[in-house]
Amino acid sequence: MENRMNCETLEHLIIVHFYGEIDSSNAPTYRIELTRMLEDQKQDVVFDFSQTTFIDSSGIGLVLGRYNQLKFDHRTLILTGLNTVAYRLFELTGLFQIMPYYDSIDKLKEGAL
């Protein structure tokens, strides 16, 4: 699977889909792209990890940095679709205490939209 991300707008949310791995080789590029894109938008943001196979500490840093960027603008970062290992990593870091999590985009639609 190719490492990439793409974005879509769904009602009042921007959904960022990540594919493959998020690690030190691509997290800096994603950070630059997301920072620029989010500066120009006003919606809340969903990070969809349902097609992500691996996340390391660089990926955690990417998520936390975008959370801080959005929080500054009184916006929300929502997480969805983490695999079991990544879910445990996010749980251990305490990120679920500051960011909402949904098992899937469908669950998010049922609960939040």
Summary of the structure (lengths in Angstrom):
residues: 113
radius of gyration: 12.8
end to end distance: 30.4
largest distance: 34.9
contacts: 334
relative contact order: 0.17
helix: 44%
strand: 31%
